[in-house]
Amino acid sequence: MHQGRLPGHYAGLLFTSLLALSAPALAVKVDENWDLGGAVRVRADQESQRNIHNIGLDTVMLRATYTSDSWIGAARYRFYGAEYPYQYVHHFGDIRFIEYAWIGYRFDPQHQVELGLNKVPFGLQPLYSSTFYETLGNLVGMEDIYMLGGKYTQNTDDWNLQVGYYARQAWSGQGTSRGTTYSVVVTPADPGIAGGTHNVERDVFVGRLARKTRLGNWKGEVGLSLLTSSLYNYDTQRYGRRNAYAVHYAATKNGWGTKLQYARQQMAPRNPNGEQTITVGGYDGTFNLATRGNFYAGNFSYTFADSFLGGWIKNLTFYNSYSLYEKSNPAFHNSQRYILGTSFSLKPLSIYLEWINGRNDPYIGGSSYTQSLAAGGLNRWRGKLYLNIGYYF
């Protein structure tokens, strides 16, 4: 889509189409085990400093889930393109990739395994914040990451243990870049990226241990995560290493919620020109990342227990989230993201409205997409207003 205001008839058509979907859910219950469905989402971006005023189709997703007493599984596939920020391709669906695809077995309600493209259990789960846009943890390879491998989960009394081995990243999807995966992972750089590297990540071992806690009326968990993997460089044909650890705390009290996390990441890729940066990619793009740094995330929220407007509005939540990637190289500028927002359900629609601010954030404010998370980009705060409306079926 061209940057500029969307014609009113087109915006109205998109919104009317979503409202038309507020009829009964279209998910298909094939039998007592299989369930087929998906989602359609539209987005609006308002960024006056760069003259961006866009409304358009964001995503179409298709999913399948399987559940029985012992066997479980799930898969989801995503489609993008032709609309902002993918206006550089001609057709919707020109950019597409799988999000997850795994099968699992429950030994009993407390023990299960998952095999396939499943979520890497590192840090706060399932996400580091209440936001739609997620934290910088997603861009540094920690949050909402799916890889190919196996994971074992055990729940005993107040303890939750997850251990996994992941052989490699997800299969490449379709797009214009080498970074055509849902998760941001170590990826060979696209041509023309200054300082781009050519690494892949293999043999990821990860463990996460969490314990239920209670501090006064605050109920939640505290946990520790460890990760180690190999980094293979195509240019030098040598193996480097990635090591990371995280501590987290999450709790709720009478509608209030908090999520806190600290993580340390150290990568030592065997690049021809040193180890200060490594290229990562996802969502049809690749960019450089500082290999060593401290990651901090904090999220505070309040969710109303009541519904409003005769039950039309439910799960009304207000939240704010801050994340920081503090780079170890003193010559690099740190990256920051702050989000103030609200989310709620409007009958079958899921709605997020967020004021997003970034500093050296590749996704926000016209900062350098390829260098912001490495040496730095636009080293000042920039903001945007973001709206996402989704119909899930």
C-alpha positions, 0 to 999 in steps of 0.5 A: 500500500502506498504511504498516505491515507487509505481511501475512505471507501476501502477502509470502510469496506475492510471494517465492514467486512470484519463486522460482518464476521461478527456472526457465529464463529466459523471454526470447523469442528471436524470431530471431537478431536480435530478443530480447524480455524484461523484469523483475519486481522487489519491494522492501522498505523499513524506516524506523523513524523514520517507521514505514514497514515495507513489502514489495511489488511494485516494478516490471514492465518489458518490453523489446525489443532488436535486433542485427545486423551493422550495425543495433541498437536497444532499447526498455524500458517500466516499470510502477508503482503501488498499492504503496509509494511509489505507494500513492496510486493504485488499480491497478498500472500506473496509473503507467507510462512509457518508459525508452528507445527508440532505433535505431542503425547501426554503421559498423564496430566503432569507430563508431556512431550512435543516434537516438531516446530514448537516454542522454545521455553526461555523466560516468561511464558507465553510472552514477555508482556501484555502487548501486541507488538511484543518487547525487544526480546522478540528481536534479540532471539528470546521471546516467542521463538519457535524452532525444530526439535523436541520439548519435555514438560513436567508439572509437579506440585509447585514446580514446572520444568521444561527442557528441550533440544532444537536441531535448527530453525524453522523451514524458510517461507516465501518472501523477498528476503532470507529472513522468511520465518515467523521467529527472529532467528540467526540468519545469513544476511541479505545482500547489501547489508553493511556488516552482514554475517552468514551464520545459522544456529544449530543444536540448541539446548534449553532448560526452564525451571519455575516455581509458584510463589505467593507474596502477600496477595500476589500469586505467580511464579519465579523462574530461571532459564538457560540456553546454549547453542552452536553458531556455524559461519558459512564464510569461515566454516567454523563453529561459534557459540551462543549462551544465554540465561534469564531470571523472571517473575510474574504475578497477579493480584485482584486484576493487577499484573506484573511481569519482570525479566532480566537476561544475559546473552553472549554470542561468539560467532566465528565471523571473518571480521570479528564477533561484535555483531551477528545477522538475524532475521524474520518477517521478510527481513534481516538485520544486525544484532549486537552479540553481547548484552543485557536484556531487561523487560517490565510489564504492568497491567490491570484487567477489569473482571466485569464486562461492559455495554451489555457484555459486548466488551470483555477482558478490558486491559490497560498496560505499559511495557518497557524493554531495554537491550543494553549492549556490552560494546560501549561504542554501541547505542542501547536499544529501548522500547516503551508501549502504553496500550489497551486491549479488549474483546468486542464480541468476536473481535480482538482489539489492541490499541498501542502508543509505541515508542522506540529508540534504536528500535528497527521497527519504530520511527524510521531508525536504521532497520539494519543497524539499530540493534547493533551499533545503533540507528536513530538515537532518539525516541520516536513514536507511532500509534498502532491499532490491530483488529482481529477476528479469530475463528 
